[in-house]
Amino acid sequence: MKKLITVILIMLSSIATYAQNGDIGLFAGSSYYTGDLNPGTPFKNSSPAFGAFYRHLFNNRLAIKAGYTGTTLKSDDFQGRGISFKTKLNEISAQLEVNFTEFGIETNEKRLSPYIFGGIGYTWYTAKRDSMGFASDPIQHNITSFPFGLGIKYTPVENLSLGLEWGLRKNLGQQADKIDNVYEPGVRISNAKDWYAFAGLWISFRLNFFKTERCEELKMH
């Protein structure tokens, strides 16, 4: 995962040469899963999650964000049904952000705003299930996901922004836990749909920061 994040950061950094109105950032937080082994308890068996993103700013209300997030999903029911799973998950997505108020990254603009987001993602992962002490072979799978959620963003100083975000992922299929609702013939576990979520903090920097500095210097001469 560390190598993949490094490659993505290099690619995102190269965008800075051409981008005129955007920012680049990092995400750190946690993930959790809901499904057959966890029908509805947020943050149960949560795991660390990390990511990187590029955000293009259309105006002070709208932006589109493209990025990568990686984590490990896991859950178990050893006492009840003797099953567990662990899934190494990677996601790339494109999301539209809508600010509740006009939000800017310069000192003379509004510096705090709640926001909502929604979009589409592509997720690939490797899942491993354990049943009554017998581990399955790793299973690789790809799914389409639909991220949506909300957050709040703040600009403490010019050209730097911080945010707190929580988002769910609606998946096409019930594949994240590789349980497929039935543990053994005639015994139903549950009919819960597989979802996963990310929650955490992000920090971003304006890409044309140095260009802005040079322009200000030229104005002074």
Residue frames as a rotation matrix with the C-alpha (Angstrom) as fourth column:
MET 1
0.564 0.826 0.000 0.00
0.826 -0.564 0.000 0.00
0.000 0.000 -1.000 0.00
LYS 2
0.381 -0.488 -0.786 2.87
0.225 -0.775 0.590 2.41
-0.897 -0.401 -0.185 0.83
LYS 3
-0.694 -0.659 0.290 4.37
0.403 -0.022 0.915 1.95
-0.597 0.752 0.281 -2.64
LEU 4
-0.187 0.719 0.670 1.00
0.959 -0.015 0.283 2.59
0.214 0.695 -0.686 -4.28
ILE 5
0.735 0.439 -0.517 0.45
0.586 -0.795 0.158 5.78
-0.341 -0.419 -0.841 -2.26
THR 6
-0.098 -0.867 -0.488 3.97
0.198 -0.498 0.844 6.97
-0.975 -0.014 0.220 -3.23
VAL 7
-0.723 -0.132 0.678 3.22
0.669 0.112 0.735 6.45
-0.173 0.985 0.007 -6.92
ILE 8
0.264 0.920 0.288 -0.10
0.936 -0.317 0.156 8.27
0.235 0.228 -0.945 -6.63
LEU 9
0.576 -0.106 -0.811 1.53
0.410 -0.820 0.399 11.19
-0.707 -0.562 -0.428 -4.81
ILE 10
-0.568 -0.821 -0.061 4.12
0.289 -0.268 0.919 11.53
-0.771 0.504 0.390 -7.60
MET 11
-0.512 0.456 0.728 1.34
0.834 0.060 0.549 11.51
0.206 0.888 -0.411 -10.21
LEU 12
0.583 0.783 -0.215 -0.70
0.812 -0.558 0.169 14.06
0.012 -0.274 -0.962 -8.29
SER 13
0.186 -0.604 -0.775 2.36
0.346 -0.698 0.627 16.28
-0.920 -0.385 0.080 -7.82
SER 14
-0.742 -0.490 0.458 2.94
0.564 -0.087 0.821 16.32
-0.362 0.867 0.341 -11.58
ILE 15
0.146 0.886 0.439 -0.52
0.965 -0.225 0.135 17.81
0.218 0.404 -0.888 -12.00
ALA 16
0.403 0.003 -0.915 0.70
0.577 -0.777 0.252 20.90
-0.710 -0.630 -0.314 -10.17
THR 17
-0.686 -0.728 -0.003 2.68
0.421 -0.400 0.814 21.93
-0.594 0.557 0.581 -13.25
TYR 18
-0.807 0.419 0.417 -0.54
0.379 -0.175 0.909 22.37
0.453 0.891 -0.017 -15.23
ALA 19
0.058 0.914 -0.403 -3.22
0.969 0.046 0.244 23.04
0.241 -0.404 -0.882 -12.62
GLN 20
-0.641 -0.234 0.731 -4.27
0.208 -0.970 -0.128 26.64
0.739 0.070 0.670 -12.11
ASN 21
-0.247 0.655 0.714 -7.13
-0.841 -0.511 0.177 26.32
0.480 -0.557 0.677 -9.65
GLY 22
0.617 0.445 -0.649 -6.88
-0.116 0.867 0.484 23.34
0.778 -0.224 0.587 -7.36
ASP 23
0.162 -0.588 0.792 -5.26
-0.986 -0.127 0.107 21.74
0.038 -0.799 -0.601 -4.36
ILE 24
0.042 -0.283 -0.958 -3.55
-0.205 0.936 -0.285 18.49
0.978 0.209 -0.018 -3.45
GLY 25
0.139 0.135 0.981 -4.02
-0.957 -0.236 0.168 16.70
0.254 -0.962 0.097 -0.15
LEU 26
-0.751 -0.371 -0.547 -3.62
-0.158 0.905 -0.396 13.72
0.641 -0.211 -0.738 2.15
PHE 27
0.343 0.899 0.273 -6.24
-0.697 0.049 0.716 11.81
0.630 -0.436 0.643 4.14
ALA 28
-0.781 -0.499 -0.376 -5.79
-0.110 0.702 -0.703 9.82
0.615 -0.508 -0.603 7.35
GLY 29
-0.138 0.787 0.601 -8.50
-0.978 -0.204 0.042 8.17
0.155 -0.583 0.798 9.41
SER 30
-0.727 -0.025 0.686 -10.29
-0.294 0.914 -0.279 4.88
-0.620 -0.404 -0.672 9.87
SER 31
-0.493 0.592 -0.638 -12.60
-0.678 0.199 0.708 2.53
0.546 0.781 0.303 8.01
TYR 32
-0.635 0.318 0.704 -15.29
-0.387 0.658 -0.646 0.10
-0.668 -0.683 -0.294 9.02
TYR 33
-0.871 0.319 -0.375 -17.60
-0.190 0.483 0.854 -2.44
0.454 0.815 -0.360 7.43
THR 34
-0.323 0.816 0.479 -21.28
-0.668 0.161 -0.726 -3.27
-0.670 -0.555 0.493 7.81
GLY 35
-0.311 0.213 -0.926 -22.76
-0.774 0.509 0.377 -6.47
0.551 0.834 0.007 6.43
ASP 36
0.360 0.523 -0.773 -23.47
-0.100 0.845 0.525 -10.06
0.927 -0.112 0.357 7.47
LEU 37
-0.079 -0.488 -0.869 -21.05
0.818 0.467 -0.336 -9.99
0.570 -0.738 0.362 10.41
ASN 38
-0.752 -0.086 -0.654 -21.83
0.496 -0.727 -0.475 -6.43
-0.434 -0.681 0.589 11.46
PRO 39
-0.121 0.811 0.573 -25.37
0.984 0.024 0.174 -5.47
0.128 0.585 -0.801 10.39
GLY 40
0.478 0.479 0.736 -25.36
0.489 -0.841 0.230 -1.95
0.729 0.250 -0.637 11.85
THR 41
0.761 -0.260 -0.594 -22.69
0.513 -0.320 0.797 -0.92
-0.398 -0.911 -0.110 14.38
PRO 42
0.855 -0.449 0.259 -20.56
-0.094 -0.625 -0.775 2.01
0.510 0.639 -0.577 13.10
PHE 43
0.220 -0.920 0.326 -16.79
-0.828 -0.352 -0.436 1.81
0.515 -0.174 -0.839 13.69
LYS 44
0.738 -0.002 0.675 -16.91
-0.423 0.778 0.464 -1.77
-0.526 -0.628 0.573 14.98
ASN 45
0.385 -0.707 0.594 -13.56
0.609 0.678 0.412 -3.48
-0.694 0.203 0.691 14.19
SER 46
0.979 -0.010 -0.205 -12.32
-0.138 -0.770 -0.623 -0.30
-0.152 0.638 -0.755 12.53
SER 47
0.339 -0.899 0.276 -8.93
0.881 0.407 0.243 -0.15
-0.331 0.161 0.930 10.78
PRO 48
-0.160 -0.472 -0.867 -6.55
0.062 -0.882 0.468 2.66
-0.985 0.021 0.170 9.77
ALA 49
0.543 0.322 0.776 -7.16
0.799 0.086 -0.595 4.23
-0.258 0.943 -0.210 6.35
PHE 50
-0.192 -0.684 -0.704 -4.89
0.168 -0.729 0.663 6.48
-0.967 0.009 0.255 4.29
GLY 51
0.426 0.377 0.822 -5.23
0.854 0.131 -0.503 8.29
-0.297 0.917 -0.266 1.00
ALA 52
-0.661 -0.571 -0.486 -4.23
0.290 -0.792 0.537 11.09
-0.692 0.214 0.690 -1.34
PHE 53
0.286 0.851 0.440 -6.32
0.854 -0.019 -0.520 13.33
-0.434 0.524 -0.732 -3.60
TYR 54
-0.927 -0.357 0.118 -6.43
0.369 -0.808 0.460 16.20
-0.069 0.470 0.880 -6.08
ARG 55
0.047 0.964 -0.262 -9.31
0.779 -0.199 -0.595 18.67
-0.625 -0.176 -0.760 -5.90
HIS 56
-0.751 -0.182 0.635 -10.23
0.589 -0.619 0.519 21.01
0.298 0.764 0.572 -8.76
LEU 57
-0.429 0.562 -0.707 -12.07
0.474 -0.526 -0.706 24.14
-0.769 -0.638 -0.041 -7.66
PHE 58
-0.193 0.457 0.868 -14.75
0.933 -0.190 0.307 25.38
0.305 0.869 -0.390 -10.05
ASN 59
-0.023 0.189 0.982 -15.75
-0.148 -0.972 0.183 28.22
0.989 -0.141 0.050 -7.72
ASN 60
-0.703 -0.302 0.644 -16.28
-0.619 -0.186 -0.763 28.86
0.350 -0.935 -0.056 -3.99
ARG 61
0.144 0.854 0.500 -19.26
-0.940 0.276 -0.201 26.45
-0.309 -0.441 0.843 -3.94
LEU 62
0.950 0.309 0.042 -18.34
-0.262 0.864 -0.430 23.55
-0.169 0.398 0.902 -6.22
ALA 63
-0.113 -0.986 -0.120 -15.31
-0.966 0.081 0.247 21.30
-0.234 0.144 -0.962 -6.59
ILE 64
0.868 0.266 -0.420 -14.53
-0.368 0.912 -0.183 17.87
0.335 0.313 0.889 -7.99
LYS 65
0.160 -0.797 0.582 -12.11
-0.920 0.094 0.380 15.57
-0.358 -0.596 -0.718 -6.19
ALA 66
0.727 -0.055 -0.685 -10.22
-0.321 0.854 -0.410 12.55
0.607 0.518 0.603 -7.53
GLY 67
-0.003 -0.775 0.632 -8.20
-0.987 -0.098 -0.124 10.34
0.158 -0.624 -0.765 -5.25
TYR 68
-0.054 -0.153 -0.987 -7.11
-0.085 0.985 -0.148 7.03
0.995 0.076 -0.067 -3.79
THR 69
0.138 0.067 0.988 -7.84
-0.985 -0.097 0.144 5.49
0.106 -0.993 0.053 -0.37
GLY 70
-0.152 -0.257 -0.954 -6.54
-0.220 0.950 -0.220 2.22
0.963 0.177 -0.201 1.03
THR 71
-0.070 0.174 0.982 -7.48
-0.997 -0.047 -0.063 0.22
0.036 -0.984 0.177 4.13
THR 72
-0.875 -0.063 -0.479 -8.21
-0.062 0.998 -0.019 -3.23
0.480 0.013 -0.877 5.57
LEU 73
0.031 0.940 0.340 -11.78
-0.883 -0.134 0.450 -4.23
0.468 -0.314 0.826 6.37
LYS 74
-0.780 -0.292 -0.554 -12.35
-0.037 0.904 -0.425 -6.91
0.625 -0.311 -0.716 9.00
SER 75
-0.013 0.753 0.658 -14.99
-0.971 -0.167 0.173 -8.39
0.240 -0.636 0.733 11.26
ASP 76
-0.804 -0.263 -0.533 -15.69
-0.167 0.961 -0.223 -11.60
0.571 -0.090 -0.816 13.16
ASP 77
0.278 0.842 0.462 -18.32
-0.903 0.065 0.425 -13.61
0.328 -0.536 0.778 14.99
PHE 78
-0.593 -0.647 -0.479 -16.20
-0.450 0.760 -0.470 -16.29
0.668 -0.063 -0.742 16.62
GLN 79
-0.874 0.249 0.417 -18.48
-0.342 0.296 -0.892 -16.79
-0.345 -0.922 -0.173 19.63
GLY 80
0.029 0.999 -0.021 -21.71
-0.667 0.003 -0.745 -16.99
-0.744 0.035 0.667 17.67
ARG 81
0.904 0.412 -0.116 -20.95
-0.328 0.492 -0.807 -18.54
-0.275 0.767 0.580 14.29
GLY 82
0.364 -0.843 0.396 -17.19
0.273 0.503 0.820 -19.10
-0.891 -0.190 0.413 14.29
ILE 83
0.389 -0.205 0.898 -16.50
0.918 0.002 -0.397 -17.03
0.079 0.979 0.189 11.17
SER 84
0.326 -0.336 -0.884 -14.40
0.165 -0.900 0.403 -14.01
-0.931 -0.277 -0.238 10.32
PHE 85
0.609 -0.224 0.761 -12.94
0.787 0.051 -0.615 -12.21
0.099 0.973 0.207 7.34
LYS 86
0.119 -0.604 -0.788 -10.19
0.219 -0.758 0.614 -9.73
-0.968 -0.246 0.043 6.46
THR 87
0.619 0.201 0.759 -10.17
0.778 -0.027 -0.627 -7.70
-0.105 0.979 -0.173 3.24
LYS 88
-0.423 -0.763 -0.490 -7.32
0.481 -0.647 0.592 -5.55
-0.768 0.014 0.640 1.88
LEU 89
0.455 0.797 0.396 -9.15
0.825 -0.210 -0.524 -2.83
-0.335 0.566 -0.754 -0.03
ASN 90
-0.739 -0.619 -0.266 -8.09
0.418 -0.731 0.539 -0.11
-0.528 0.287 0.799 -2.48
GLU 91
0.354 0.917 0.184 -10.41
0.816 -0.206 -0.540 2.54
-0.458 0.341 -0.821 -3.90
ILE 92
-0.915 -0.404 -0.010 -10.09
0.351 -0.807 0.476 5.22
-0.200 0.432 0.880 -6.54
SER 93
0.040 0.999 -0.019 -13.00
0.938 -0.044 -0.344 7.62
-0.344 -0.004 -0.939 -6.91
ALA 94
-0.829 -0.098 0.550 -14.28
0.309 -0.901 0.306 10.89
0.465 0.424 0.777 -8.36
GLN 95
-0.167 0.746 -0.645 -16.54
0.972 0.015 -0.234 12.96
-0.165 -0.666 -0.728 -6.15
LEU 96
-0.168 0.223 0.960 -18.44
0.349 -0.898 0.269 16.23
0.922 0.381 0.073 -6.52
GLU 97
-0.550 -0.066 -0.832 -18.23
0.830 -0.158 -0.536 18.48
-0.096 -0.985 0.142 -3.46
VAL 98
0.069 0.635 0.770 -20.87
0.425 -0.717 0.553 21.12
0.903 0.288 -0.319 -2.69
ASN 99
-0.867 -0.416 -0.273 -20.11
0.436 -0.372 -0.820 23.71
0.240 -0.830 0.504 -0.01
PHE 100
0.072 0.928 -0.366 -23.01
0.995 -0.091 -0.035 25.01
-0.065 -0.362 -0.930 2.08
THR 101
0.776 0.086 -0.625 -21.46
0.136 -0.990 0.033 28.51
-0.616 -0.110 -0.780 2.06
GLU 102
0.836 -0.547 0.037 -18.95
-0.119 -0.247 -0.962 30.21
0.536 0.800 -0.272 -0.19
PHE 103
0.806 -0.591 0.029 -15.56
0.210 0.331 0.920 28.86
-0.553 -0.736 0.391 0.84
GLY 104
0.814 -0.580 -0.006 -12.14
-0.263 -0.359 -0.896 30.18
0.517 0.731 -0.445 -0.08
ILE 105
0.605 -0.691 -0.395 -8.50
0.790 0.581 0.194 29.49
0.095 -0.429 0.898 0.68
GLU 106
-0.344 -0.690 0.636 -7.34
0.491 -0.710 -0.505 33.10
0.800 0.138 0.583 0.82
THR 107
-0.810 -0.119 -0.574 -7.36
0.585 -0.211 -0.783 35.35
-0.028 -0.970 0.241 3.87
ASN 108
-0.847 0.496 -0.191 -10.09
-0.472 -0.867 -0.156 37.67
-0.243 -0.042 0.969 2.57
GLU 109
-0.348 0.735 -0.582 -12.55
-0.481 0.393 0.784 34.84
0.805 0.552 0.217 1.83
LYS 110
0.551 0.607 0.573 -14.90
-0.824 0.286 0.489 32.81
0.133 -0.742 0.658 4.02
ARG 111
-0.366 -0.913 -0.182 -12.77
-0.807 0.408 -0.427 30.21
0.464 -0.010 -0.886 5.77
LEU 112
-0.859 0.142 0.493 -15.26
-0.224 0.761 -0.609 27.70
-0.461 -0.633 -0.622 7.25
SER 113
-0.167 0.850 -0.499 -18.00
-0.981 -0.092 0.170 25.67
0.099 0.518 0.850 5.56
PRO 114
-0.094 0.246 0.965 -19.86
-0.214 0.941 -0.261 22.37
-0.972 -0.231 -0.036 5.90
TYR 115
-0.352 -0.003 -0.936 -20.10
-0.935 -0.048 0.352 20.37
-0.046 0.999 0.014 2.67
ILE 116
0.462 0.466 0.754 -21.63
-0.293 0.883 -0.366 17.27
-0.837 -0.052 0.545 1.14
PHE 117
-0.435 -0.637 -0.636 -20.21
-0.847 0.051 0.529 15.01
-0.304 0.769 -0.562 -1.55
GLY 118
0.490 0.534 0.689 -21.20
-0.184 0.836 -0.518 12.19
-0.852 0.127 0.507 -3.86
GLY 119
-0.012 -0.541 -0.841 -19.65
-0.977 -0.173 0.125 10.33
-0.213 0.823 -0.527 -6.76
ILE 120
0.943 0.231 -0.239 -18.52
-0.299 0.904 -0.306 7.03
0.145 0.360 0.922 -8.22
GLY 121
0.131 -0.936 0.326 -15.60
-0.911 0.015 0.412 4.77
-0.390 -0.351 -0.851 -7.41
TYR 122
0.546 -0.110 -0.830 -13.76
-0.397 0.839 -0.372 1.66
0.737 0.533 0.415 -8.50
THR 123
0.348 -0.333 0.876 -12.69
-0.907 0.116 0.405 -0.73
-0.236 -0.936 -0.262 -5.74
TRP 124
0.361 -0.271 -0.892 -10.37
-0.301 0.872 -0.386 -3.71
0.883 0.408 0.233 -5.92
TYR 125
0.201 -0.208 0.957 -9.61
-0.980 -0.028 0.199 -5.94
-0.015 -0.978 -0.210 -2.97
THR 126
-0.408 -0.344 -0.846 -8.34
-0.263 0.931 -0.252 -9.26
0.874 0.120 -0.470 -1.70
ALA 127
0.271 0.630 0.728 -10.61
-0.922 -0.047 0.385 -11.02
0.277 -0.775 0.568 0.81
LYS 128
-0.639 -0.451 -0.624 -9.79
-0.203 0.880 -0.429 -13.93
0.742 -0.148 -0.654 3.11
ARG 129
0.316 0.854 0.413 -12.43
-0.775 -0.018 0.631 -15.75
0.547 -0.520 0.656 5.17
ASP 130
-0.857 -0.513 -0.049 -11.98
-0.366 0.672 -0.644 -18.02
0.363 -0.534 -0.763 8.20
SER 131
0.238 0.971 0.003 -14.71
-0.783 0.190 0.592 -20.52
0.574 -0.143 0.806 9.08
MET 132
0.963 0.193 0.189 -14.43
-0.270 0.683 0.679 -22.69
0.002 -0.705 0.710 12.20
GLY 133
0.404 -0.894 0.196 -10.64
-0.258 0.094 0.962 -22.38
-0.878 -0.439 -0.192 12.09
PHE 134
0.013 -0.362 0.932 -10.34
0.819 0.539 0.198 -23.21
-0.574 0.760 0.303 8.39
ALA 135
-0.110 -0.154 -0.982 -8.96
-0.201 -0.964 0.174 -20.32
-0.973 0.217 0.075 6.33
SER 136
0.782 0.410 0.469 -10.02
0.401 0.244 -0.883 -19.90
-0.477 0.879 0.027 2.71
ASP 137
-0.273 -0.828 0.489 -7.67
0.946 -0.139 0.293 -19.02
-0.175 0.542 0.822 -0.11
PRO 138
-0.520 0.053 -0.852 -7.47
0.067 -0.992 -0.103 -15.25
-0.851 -0.111 0.513 -0.80
ILE 139
0.070 0.646 0.760 -10.15
0.953 0.181 -0.242 -14.13
-0.295 0.741 -0.603 -3.25
GLN 140
-0.846 -0.382 -0.373 -9.57
0.238 -0.895 0.378 -11.12
-0.478 0.231 0.847 -5.50
HIS 141
0.020 0.928 0.372 -12.51
0.983 0.050 -0.176 -9.08
-0.182 0.369 -0.911 -6.65
ASN 142
-0.972 -0.223 0.076 -13.43
0.235 -0.942 0.238 -5.72
0.018 0.249 0.968 -8.24
ILE 143
-0.053 0.995 -0.090 -16.60
0.978 0.033 -0.206 -3.75
-0.202 -0.099 -0.974 -7.65
THR 144
-0.428 0.072 0.901 -18.17
0.318 -0.921 0.225 -0.41
0.846 0.382 0.371 -8.50
SER 145
-0.323 0.277 -0.905 -18.93
0.934 -0.059 -0.351 1.77
-0.150 -0.959 -0.240 -5.50
PHE 146
0.139 0.453 0.881 -20.88
0.465 -0.815 0.346 4.98
0.874 0.362 -0.324 -4.94
PRO 147
-0.596 -0.439 -0.672 -19.33
0.794 -0.197 -0.575 7.20
0.120 -0.877 0.466 -2.24
PHE 148
0.105 0.569 0.815 -21.40
0.175 -0.818 0.548 9.86
0.979 0.085 -0.186 -0.49
GLY 149
0.018 -0.122 -0.992 -21.16
0.989 0.149 0.000 11.73
0.148 -0.981 0.123 2.79
LEU 150
0.834 0.280 0.476 -20.53
0.196 -0.956 0.219 15.03
0.516 -0.090 -0.852 4.50
GLY 151
-0.017 -0.878 -0.478 -17.82
0.982 0.076 -0.173 17.02
0.188 -0.472 0.861 6.21
ILE 152
0.950 0.179 -0.255 -16.58
0.233 -0.952 0.200 20.41
-0.207 -0.249 -0.946 7.31
LYS 153
0.212 -0.900 0.381 -13.58
0.901 0.029 -0.432 22.33
0.378 0.435 0.817 5.96
TYR 154
0.893 -0.007 -0.451 -11.52
0.266 -0.799 0.539 25.16
-0.364 -0.601 -0.711 7.41
THR 155
0.428 -0.773 0.468 -8.70
0.515 -0.216 -0.829 27.41
0.743 0.596 0.306 6.20
PRO 156
0.626 -0.208 -0.752 -6.44
0.715 -0.233 0.659 28.33
-0.312 -0.950 0.003 9.16
VAL 157
-0.129 -0.687 -0.715 -3.90
-0.034 -0.717 0.696 30.15
-0.991 0.114 0.069 6.96
GLU 158
0.451 0.310 -0.837 -3.84
-0.764 -0.351 -0.542 31.20
-0.461 0.884 0.079 3.33
ASN 159
0.058 -0.347 -0.936 -3.37
-0.890 0.406 -0.206 28.37
0.452 0.845 -0.286 0.81
LEU 160
-0.911 -0.295 -0.288 -3.81
-0.143 0.882 -0.449 25.59
0.387 -0.367 -0.846 3.39
SER 161
0.024 0.979 0.204 -7.08
-0.861 -0.084 0.502 23.85
0.509 -0.188 0.840 4.29
LEU 162
-0.957 -0.205 0.207 -8.09
-0.287 0.778 -0.559 21.24
-0.046 -0.595 -0.803 6.86
GLY 163
-0.148 0.964 -0.222 -11.18
-0.820 0.006 0.573 19.06
0.554 0.266 0.789 6.89
LEU 164
-0.738 0.112 0.665 -13.10
-0.385 0.740 -0.552 16.45
-0.554 -0.663 -0.503 8.84
GLU 165
-0.280 0.564 -0.777 -15.05
-0.922 0.069 0.382 13.97
0.269 0.823 0.501 6.67
TRP 166
-0.531 0.211 0.821 -17.26
-0.238 0.892 -0.383 10.90
-0.813 -0.399 -0.424 6.96
GLY 167
-0.164 0.461 -0.872 -18.53
-0.985 -0.128 0.118 8.95
-0.057 0.878 0.475 3.96
LEU 168
0.171 0.340 0.925 -20.33
-0.253 0.922 -0.292 5.71
-0.952 -0.184 0.244 3.15
ARG 169
-0.716 -0.348 -0.606 -19.81
-0.680 0.151 0.717 3.50
-0.158 0.925 -0.345 0.12
LYS 170
0.405 0.853 0.329 -22.76
-0.548 0.515 -0.660 1.79
-0.732 0.087 0.676 -1.55
ASN 171
-0.660 -0.750 0.041 -21.47
-0.476 0.460 0.750 -1.23
-0.581 0.475 -0.661 -3.44
LEU 172
0.220 0.645 -0.732 -22.82
-0.954 0.298 -0.024 -3.12
0.202 0.704 0.681 -6.40
GLY 173
0.161 -0.109 -0.981 -23.05
-0.101 0.987 -0.126 -6.59
0.982 0.119 0.148 -4.86
GLN 174
0.841 0.101 0.531 -22.50
-0.539 0.067 0.840 -8.34
0.049 -0.993 0.111 -1.53
GLN 175
0.729 -0.596 -0.337 -18.87
0.219 0.669 -0.710 -9.25
0.649 0.443 0.618 -1.92
ALA 176
0.267 -0.729 0.630 -16.73
-0.679 -0.606 -0.414 -7.43
0.684 -0.317 -0.657 0.64
ASP 177
0.081 -0.221 0.972 -16.95
-0.931 0.331 0.153 -10.16
-0.356 -0.917 -0.179 3.28
LYS 178
-0.528 -0.272 -0.804 -17.12
-0.703 0.671 0.235 -13.10
0.476 0.689 -0.546 0.81
ILE 179
-0.818 0.312 0.483 -19.87
-0.210 0.620 -0.756 -14.71
-0.536 -0.720 -0.442 2.92
ASP 180
-0.825 0.479 -0.300 -22.70
-0.330 0.024 0.944 -14.27
0.459 0.877 0.138 0.41
ASN 181
-0.140 0.873 0.468 -25.40
-0.912 -0.297 0.282 -14.51
0.385 -0.387 0.838 3.11
VAL 182
0.857 0.497 -0.135 -25.31
-0.422 0.828 0.370 -18.29
0.296 -0.260 0.919 3.65
TYR 183
0.067 -0.865 0.498 -22.74
-0.972 0.057 0.229 -19.93
-0.226 -0.499 -0.837 5.92
GLU 184
-0.924 -0.279 0.263 -23.74
-0.208 0.941 0.265 -23.54
-0.321 0.190 -0.928 5.29
PRO 185
-0.738 0.663 -0.125 -26.65
0.029 0.216 0.976 -25.21
0.674 0.716 -0.179 3.44
GLY 186
0.088 0.938 -0.334 -29.94
0.598 0.218 0.771 -24.25
0.797 -0.268 -0.542 5.04
VAL 187
0.205 -0.073 -0.976 -28.45
0.921 -0.322 0.218 -21.88
-0.330 -0.944 0.001 7.62
ARG 188
0.434 0.030 0.901 -28.90
0.564 -0.788 -0.246 -18.21
0.702 0.615 -0.359 6.83
ILE 189
-0.539 -0.682 -0.495 -26.56
0.836 -0.361 -0.412 -15.70
0.103 -0.636 0.765 8.42
SER 190
-0.093 0.558 -0.825 -28.38
0.265 -0.785 -0.560 -12.51
-0.960 -0.271 -0.075 7.48
ASN 191
0.344 0.212 0.915 -29.45
0.938 -0.023 -0.347 -10.59
-0.052 0.977 -0.207 4.41
ALA 192
0.555 -0.186 -0.811 -27.44
0.174 -0.927 0.332 -7.47
-0.813 -0.326 -0.482 5.24
LYS 193
0.908 -0.268 0.320 -25.94
0.266 -0.221 -0.938 -5.59
0.323 0.938 -0.129 2.31
ASP 194
0.152 -0.938 -0.310 -22.18
0.967 0.077 0.242 -5.00
-0.204 -0.337 0.919 2.31
TRP 195
0.892 0.005 0.451 -21.18
0.108 -0.973 -0.203 -1.38
0.438 0.230 -0.869 2.90
TYR 196
0.033 -0.828 -0.559 -17.94
0.999 0.051 -0.016 0.24
0.041 -0.558 0.829 3.99
ALA 197
0.918 0.330 0.221 -17.12
0.301 -0.941 0.156 3.71
0.259 -0.076 -0.963 5.25
PHE 198
-0.242 -0.970 0.007 -14.21
0.804 -0.205 -0.557 6.10
0.542 -0.129 0.830 5.77
ALA 199
0.908 0.410 0.082 -13.96
0.299 -0.774 0.559 8.78
0.292 -0.483 -0.825 8.43
GLY 200
0.171 -0.910 -0.378 -11.01
0.960 0.068 0.271 11.00
-0.221 -0.410 0.885 9.22
LEU 201
0.504 -0.146 -0.851 -9.04
0.056 -0.978 0.200 14.17
-0.862 -0.148 -0.485 8.70
TRP 202
0.431 -0.437 0.789 -7.54
0.901 0.160 -0.403 15.64
0.050 0.885 0.463 5.56
ILE 203
0.229 -0.432 -0.873 -5.08
0.136 -0.873 0.468 18.44
-0.964 -0.226 -0.141 4.81
SER 204
0.486 -0.028 0.874 -4.60
0.868 0.129 -0.479 20.13
-0.099 0.991 0.087 1.44
PHE 205
-0.237 -0.655 -0.718 -2.31
0.321 -0.750 0.578 22.73
-0.917 -0.094 0.388 -0.11
ARG 206
0.761 0.509 -0.402 -3.07
-0.140 -0.476 -0.868 25.10
-0.633 0.717 -0.291 -2.96
LEU 207
0.455 -0.588 0.669 -1.16
0.802 0.597 -0.022 24.07
-0.386 0.547 0.743 -6.08
ASN 208
0.332 -0.322 0.887 -0.57
0.641 -0.613 -0.463 27.58
0.692 0.722 0.003 -7.46
PHE 209
0.798 -0.056 -0.600 0.81
0.531 -0.404 0.745 28.84
-0.284 -0.913 -0.293 -4.14
PHE 210
-0.143 -0.963 -0.226 4.26
0.635 -0.265 0.725 29.68
-0.759 -0.040 0.650 -5.55
LYS 211
-0.424 0.083 0.902 2.80
0.829 -0.367 0.423 31.22
0.366 0.927 0.087 -8.68
THR 212
0.681 0.726 0.099 0.62
0.584 -0.620 0.524 33.46
0.442 -0.299 -0.846 -6.51
GLU 213
0.526 -0.562 -0.639 3.69
0.539 -0.361 0.761 34.49
-0.658 -0.744 0.113 -4.49
ARG 214
-0.520 -0.768 0.372 5.58
0.768 -0.231 0.597 35.42
-0.373 0.597 0.710 -7.66
CYS 215
-0.032 0.602 0.798 2.65
0.772 -0.493 0.402 37.47
0.635 0.628 -0.449 -8.94
GLU 216
0.863 0.359 -0.356 2.47
0.505 -0.587 0.633 39.41
0.018 -0.726 -0.688 -5.70
GLU 217
0.085 -0.918 -0.387 6.20
0.614 -0.257 0.746 40.13
-0.785 -0.301 0.542 -5.87
LEU 218
-0.533 -0.273 0.801 5.87
0.840 -0.277 0.466 41.45
0.095 0.921 0.377 -9.41
LYS 219
0.461 0.800 0.384 3.10
0.688 -0.596 0.415 43.78
0.560 0.073 -0.825 -8.34
MET 220
0.723 -0.214 -0.657 5.42
0.510 -0.476 0.717 45.31
-0.465 -0.853 -0.235 -5.75
HIS 221
-0.359 -0.933 -0.002 8.01
0.639 -0.247 0.728 46.33
-0.680 0.260 0.685 -8.39
